[in-house]
């Protein structure tokens, strides 16, 4: 299960001591850069729609044609939604992950974990957009873009931890596990079976 989630078994000793290993900090930093880029891209995408709505449409067209006015309003609202989504992800997810990286602390949850899949949960509007564009067509595309379809979780102590599809499939429900995660952004960094439950 460690391999399925791409965790580092060599970092377990450091995680047990309540700290992030150097390699884990590096991976989280790469993840942070990806999240920040996605958020800024959402904001830029929203600004593009605002530009199309406000700048490129002549004012006299808006006044003279109600259909053009409806289109402009739609483009404007679409742009605002993308900007709000980008700022929300930047503030909520990126900043909390940055604090986790700088703090270097690891929390632990222990007990029987279970799997949960939420087909309505998307990390961002990009995931929802790719899902709506691609998943209705060629079947082969689904296996390449499965990451954009819903979200897989481990559930423990009333908390949900996002995992990959492979990590989701690798979990055996019933035995107890120790889940190591960064406390603010709730991102898993490692996992191990509780000693004495080797059948996990």
N, C-alpha and C positions, 0 to 999 in steps of 0.2 A: 504493500500500500504506500510505503514511502516512495518507492520508485514510480508508482502510478501518478502520484501527486508532484513528482519531481522535487521532493524534499532532499535535504542533505543529512544522511544518517550520522556523518562525522560531527554534525553540529549539535547532536542531542545532549552531550555533556554540558555544553555552554547553555543550551536552552533550559536544562534542568536547574541550572544555577540562576535562571531568571534573566538571561541576557541573550541578545542576538549575536550570532557569529559573524565574522567579517564577510564571508561569502553570502550570507543571508542579507546583510545590509546592501551589498552590491546588487543582488537580484531585486530587492525592494526598490532600490534607487532607479534601476532600469524600468521597473514597473511604474514608478512615480513619473518618470519622464514620458512614458507612453500615455499615461492617464492625463498628464498636463497637456500634451500635444493634442489628444483627442478633445479635451475641453476647449482649448484655444481654437481648434479647427471648427468646433461647433459654433463658437462665437463668430468666427470669420464667415462661416456659412450663413449664419443669421444676418450678419451685416450685408452680405451679398444680396440677400432677398430684400432687405430694406432699401438697398441701392436701386434694385430693379423697380421697387414699388414707388419710391419717392423721386428719384433722379431721372430715370429713363422714360417715364410716362409724362407727356406734356400736360400741363394743368388744364388747358382748354379741353383735352380729351376727357378728363375726369368730370368736368362740369357738364359736358354735352352728352355723355353716354353713361347711363347707369350701369351697364354691363362692365365697362372699363373700370368704373368706381368699385364694383364688387371684386373684380380681379385684383385691383390695387390693395383693397382692404385685406383680402386673403393673403397676398404676398407679404403685407406688413405684419399680420398676425403670425404667419408662418416664420418670418424672420425673428420676431420677438420670442417665440417659443424656443427656437434653436439657441438664441442668446441666453435665455433663462436657464435652459438645460445645461449649457456649457459652464455658466457661472456657478450653478448649483453643484455640479460635479467637481469643479475646481475647488470650491470652498469646502464642501462636505467631505469629499473623498481624498483629494490631493493634499490638502492642508493637514488632515488627520494622519495620513500616511507619512508626510514629511515630519511631523512631530514624533511619530513612532520611530522613524529612522534616526532622528537626532537623539531621542531618549534612549534607544537601544534596549528597552525593556521587553520582556516576554512574560505573558500571563499563561496560565494553564487551566484547562477544564478537564475533569476526569469523570468517567462513567460510561454507561452504554450509549453509544452514538447510533443515530438512525439517519436514513437517507430521505431527502425531500427534493422533489422537482417542482419548480414553479414555471409553467409555460407562459405566464403573463409578466414575469419579472425580466427586465432588460437593464443592462448596465448603463446604457445611454440611448439617446435617439438614434445614434449610428447603428446600434444593434437592431433596433426596431425597423429602421429604414432598410437595411440589408435583408432582414427577414421578409419584409413585405415585397421586396423587389424580386428576390431570387427563389424563395421556397415554393412558389406556386408553379414553377415551370419544370425543368428537366430534373429527373430523380437523382442523377449523378451529382448534381450540384449540392444536394443536401449533405452528403458525407463530407464535403469540403467546407461548408458553411454552417455545420451543426453548432459551432460555438456561438452563432448569433441567434440561436433559437432557444429562448428561455434560459433558466439558470439552475444549476445543480448545487445542492447544499448538503453539509453535514449538520445535524441538529443535536445539540447537547446543552443541558442546563438552560433551556429556553433561548439559546442563542443559535443563530444561523451563520454558518461559515461557507462562503462560496468556494467550490472546488471544480476541477475539470470534469469532463464526462468520464474519463478513464479513472480518475480518483473516486468518482461517484460509484462506478461499477465495481471498484476494488474493495469497498467497505463491506465487511460482514456484520450484519446487525446482530446484536445480542451480547457479545463480549464487551468488556470495558476497555476504553482507550484513554490515553492522555493526549489531549489536543493542545499544542503550543501555538499561541497566536500573539500578535501585537495588539495591545489593549485598546487603542483609540480607533483604528480603522478595521479591527476585527478580522485581520487577514491571517490565515493559517500559515505557519512557517515550518511545522514539523508535527509528527504524530508517532505514537508507539503504543503497543498493547500494554495493558497493566500487567506487571509481573504476576505469574501464577495462572494467567489465562493464555497459555501458549497456543491454544487452538485458535486464537484470533488471527 
